[in-house]
Amino acid sequence: MPNCDIVSMLKRTSKKKEEDLNQLAVSIVEKATGSNIKTKNPAAVALGRLGGLKGGKARAIKLGPKKRKEIAQKAAKARWEKRP
């Protein structure tokens, strides 16, 4: 019978995350062709950033004070519910 005073716990092994099948397919094609598929279109990146920079301000102007207050209260409530 083992001594109960001395208990050793097994360490967890670190598992490598399984790749998504789509990610696996992309990596196979990249290795086979020697090209990088993951590069982004610089024009699309710039356009997306432009929209992102003005999106929040434009939305705040569009919303009335009452609606903004409701959204802020909902966000604050969600943050407080997450706290332990």
C-alpha positions in Angstrom: 0.0 0.0 0.0 1.5 3.4 -1.0 2.4 5.9 1.6 -0.3 8.7 1.6 2.0 11.3 3.0 4.1 11.4 -0.2 2.0 12.1 -3.2 3.5 12.9 -6.5 1.5 14.4 -9.3 2.1 13.6 -12.9 3.1 16.5 -15.1 0.9 17.3 -18.1 2.5 16.7 -21.4 2.4 19.6 -23.8 0.3 18.6 -26.8 0.8 20.2 -30.2 -2.4 21.8 -31.4 -4.0 20.1 -34.3 -4.0 22.2 -37.4 -7.3 23.0 -39.1 -7.7 21.1 -42.3 -7.7 24.3 -44.4 -4.5 25.5 -42.7 -2.9 22.1 -43.4 -4.0 22.3 -47.1 -2.5 25.8 -47.5 0.8 24.6 -45.9 0.9 21.6 -48.3 0.3 23.8 -51.4 2.9 26.4 -50.2 5.5 23.6 -49.7 4.7 22.1 -53.1 4.8 25.3 -55.1 7.3 27.3 -53.1 5.1 30.3 -52.9 3.4 32.1 -50.1 -0.4 32.2 -50.3 -0.9 34.1 -47.1 0.3 37.5 -48.4 -2.2 40.3 -48.1 -3.1 42.8 -50.8 -1.7 46.1 -49.6 -4.5 48.1 -51.2 -7.1 46.1 -49.4 -5.2 46.4 -46.1 -5.1 50.2 -46.5 -8.8 50.4 -47.4 -9.8 48.3 -44.4 -7.7 50.4 -42.1 -9.2 53.6 -43.4 -12.7 52.3 -42.7 -11.6 51.1 -39.2 -10.2 54.5 -38.3 -13.4 56.4 -39.0 -15.9 53.7 -38.1 -16.2 54.3 -34.4 -16.4 58.1 -34.7 -19.0 57.9 -37.5 -21.1 55.5 -35.4 -20.9 57.7 -32.3 -22.2 60.7 -34.3 -25.0 58.7 -35.8 -26.2 57.3 -32.5 -28.2 59.5 -30.1 -27.2 60.1 -26.5 -29.8 57.7 -25.2 -28.7 54.8 -27.4 -25.0 55.5 -26.6 -25.8 55.3 -22.9 -27.7 52.0 -23.3 -24.7 50.5 -25.2 -22.3 51.7 -22.6 -24.4 50.3 -19.7 -24.6 46.9 -21.5 -20.8 46.9 -22.0 -20.1 47.8 -18.4 -22.6 45.1 -17.1 -20.8 42.5 -19.3 -17.4 43.5 -17.9 -18.6 43.3 -14.3 -20.2 39.9 -14.9 -16.8 38.5 -16.0 -15.1 39.5 -12.8 -14.6 36.7 -10.2 
